[in-house]
Amino acid sequence: MENENLLKQVKWKEWFPRKELKPNFFTDSMGNIGVNTDDNIYAFGKWISESISVSDCRGILFAADYCADKIKSEEKNIFAMLSFYDENNVLLERDYAFINVDAKKICRKLNPPEKSAFVKIELGIRDCSNASVTWKNISLQMIEKMPERNVKIATTYMKPAYNLQKNLDLMIDVIDKAGKDNPDVILLSETVYESFTGLEVDEVSQPIPGHLTDKIGEYAKKYNAYIIWSMNEKDGDIVYNTAVIIGRDGKVCGKYRKTHLPLTEVEMGVSQGNVYDVFELDFGKIGILICYDQMFPENARILSRMGAEIIFIPTQGEDEILQRAIARANGLYTVVSGYHGAKSSRIIDPLGEIVTFVPDEETGYTVEQIDLNQRFFVYWMSIGPGNGETKVLFERERRPDMYDDISLIR
């Protein structure tokens, strides 16, 4: 049955919650289905397919093309959902499909939940007036089960030794310890090399790449692991607090300059960065925040919207609640390397739960294998009496039309 369109010959029915919100449903001469809304800005309605058996499906791929007219935000006003039920018609899970506005396509590849007997496809429009959408080439195919994408992550803790050489020795020591567990990435904390030495930033800052990145690069290559930490970077006459990513080959493969500086850091002569970035490593996409950055929720949201799957936070400041909120609000793994006791170095799952932290020792680490294809659900989250995937729901049901003036509010 693979590659066979399970939606072939499927019948569709109209659905709307109240007659005052009913849009106009139509079928064109080619048999394509569509909806238009006249001048009702609150219109909400959808086509719902009859039940389609998925009991034998390990994985499924839904896809459709669409044509839109006068829709302000195709990502928000057009939607497609897959609703899974068990053999007793009990709702198990509802999932949004993803929209590619440039290609005018909407699709979703996923594994049906356990005990799935059938799925219903929903194609709809909401909250836009004098608009129209038509769906074409609608298909549902059985595919192979989506595989795991396992990544082994290590985060570390070390007490600074108030001396550059001793701090470097501690960095190497904790990398050696963590490296023996064969992680894909090792996170160290904020300015671990130069902090608490009593030296001015001009005395400890250096270029990237430079002596420090070359030295740590030897160990990244030795353990075939990415290594991330922050340091004072000297670029011409300017000093930044910069998170650097060393690749498995020992070379610099990315850097992020801290964008939100506390006043004390500015008074030390450090300058702010002005660019967000997401880095595509060989296991997935990551973003980085440094210490004070985490206090501003826009930072993590931007990284999430840019496609980050994990946020790494090297930090001298400690705020467990905020870090867990970052993970939960964005549906992302969040990895922290802190200074405030070993437990301030932790790995947090997309539901905001701490899955591991560094044991209480002076120089230590913890390692956790995570699956970037694992999905995290909350019962009745937005979608009714079934499981909703927080990351997708929070992204899909945002109201960007309400946020335009956030920078203007005083």
Secondary structure, DSSP 8 states (H G I E B T S, - for coil): -BT--TTTT--EEEE-S-GGG--EEEE-TTS-EEEE-TT-TT-EEEEEE--EE-TT-SEEEEEEEEEEES-S-HHHHEEEEEEEE-TT--EEEEEE-EEETTTTEEEEEE---TT--EEEEEEEEES-SS-EEEEEEEEEEEE------EEEEEEEEE---SSHHHHHHHHHHHHHHHHTT--SEEE--TTTTTTTS---HHHH-B-SSSHHHHHHHHHHHHHT-EEEEEEEEEETTEEEEEEEEE-TTSSEEEEEE-S---HHHHHTT-B------EEEETTEEEEE--GGGGGSHHHHHHHHHTT-SEEEEE-SS--HHHHHHHHHHHT-EEEEE-SSSGGGSEEE-TTS-EEEE--SSSEEEEEEEEETT---EEETSSSSSSEEEHHHHHHHT--GGGTTTTTT--
